[in-house]
């Protein structure tokens, strides 16, 4: 789906704009619903999946700090600490004091968490590939 060009300031949006936005939200919600059902079938919550995904997918390394995870999940620090504790109790992640900065806690996947995220991410990727292309944005200059 290609989004129509933005309406100039002061002009009302066209029907096609609303249709494109509505379709995007519909497909996004369908995907999120798929994810909710899949994670529950595997005995975890969608947030636990998101936490593991952010640890596994953190750019450039195999761990992330609590503050980094809070940013990536767009959640409050104390909420992420509680989420990490629940994932730790399930054997999915482990906390480790940083070797370079003892104030920093590194969150890493356990072998069980690594196996679980691999399986779930494969299924999420297949579902994403089955969706229609949602948005075609113009390429950035020089890209």
N, C-alpha and C positions, 0 to 999 in steps of 0.2 A: 504494500500500500504506500502510495506517495502522498505526503502531506501537501495540501495546496499552499501556495505562497501566502505569507502572512498578510492579513488585511492592513492597509495603511492606518496609522493612528487616526482615531476619530471616525473610522468607518466600521460598520457592523460586520461581523464575521459572516461568511457565506455558509449555506447549508452544508456544503461539502466539507467545510472545516469541522463542523460539529459531527458529521458522519465519520470523518477520519479519527477524530479524538475518541468518539464513542467506540469505534471498532478497536482502537488501540487498547482502551481500558477493558473492553470485553475479552480480548485475547490475553491480556495481562492477567486478568482475574481467572480465566480458564487455566492458565499455566500455574498460578498460585494455588488454585484448588487442587490441581493434579499433584503439586508438591506437598500440600497438606495431607492428602490422602496417602501418598506414597510413604512419607516419613512416618505417619502413624502406623501403617502396615509393618514398618520395620522397627517399631517400638521406640521411636524417638519423636520429639516435637519438631515442627518446622524451624524454630529458633535454634535448637540443638544442631540441626543440619546446617543452618546458616553459620553458626559458630565454627563447626568443623570445616566447612567450605572456606571460610575466611582464613583459618589457620593454614590449611593446605594450599590455598591460592594466594597467600600473602606474597607480594612481589619480592623476589630476590632471596628469600630464605624459607626455611621449613618451620618457623615458629613466629609468633606475634606476641606483643605485650598486651596487657589488659587495656591500656589506653588506646592502642592501635585497633584492637577489636571493638572497643566502644565506638570509635569513629567509624569503622567499616560497617558496623551494625546500626549506626545512628541511634545508639542507646546510651543511657546513663551508666557511668562507671560502676556504681553499686549494683545495678541490675545485671551487668555483664559479669561481675564477680560471682553473683548468685548463679547465673547460667553456667559459668565455668565449674562451680562447685557441683551442680547437678550432673554435668557431663563427666566430671571426674569420678563421681559416685557410680556412674555407669561404666567406667573403665574406658572412656572414649578419648579423654585428654589427660595431661598431667601438667602440673605447674613445676617450674624449676627456677631457682634463683639464678640470675645472670652471673656469669663469671667475671664480666667487666664492670658491672654496676649493681651492687647488692641491693639497691633500692628497687630495681626493676625485676619483675616476674615475667618469665617467658612461658607461654602456653604452647605445648606441643601435642601432636596426636600420638596416641598409643598405637601399637600394632593393630589392636581391635578397631580403633577409631579410623586408622588409615584404610583398613579393609572395608569398613562400613561406608566411608565417604567415597571410595572408588566405585563401589557398587551403586550407591545412590546417584552420584554425579553422572555415571553412564546413562542411567535411566532418565535423568533430567535433561541431559544433552540430546538424547533421542527424541524426547518430547518437544524440546525447543526446535529441533530440525523439522518436526512434522507440522509446526505452525506456519501460517502464511507469513511472508516477510512483512513485518509490521510497519517499519518506517524506513523510507529512503531519504537520507539526508545528503545534501551536496557534499562532495569531498572537500576537505580543507585545502586551501591554496598551498602548494608545495608538498602535498602529501602523496 
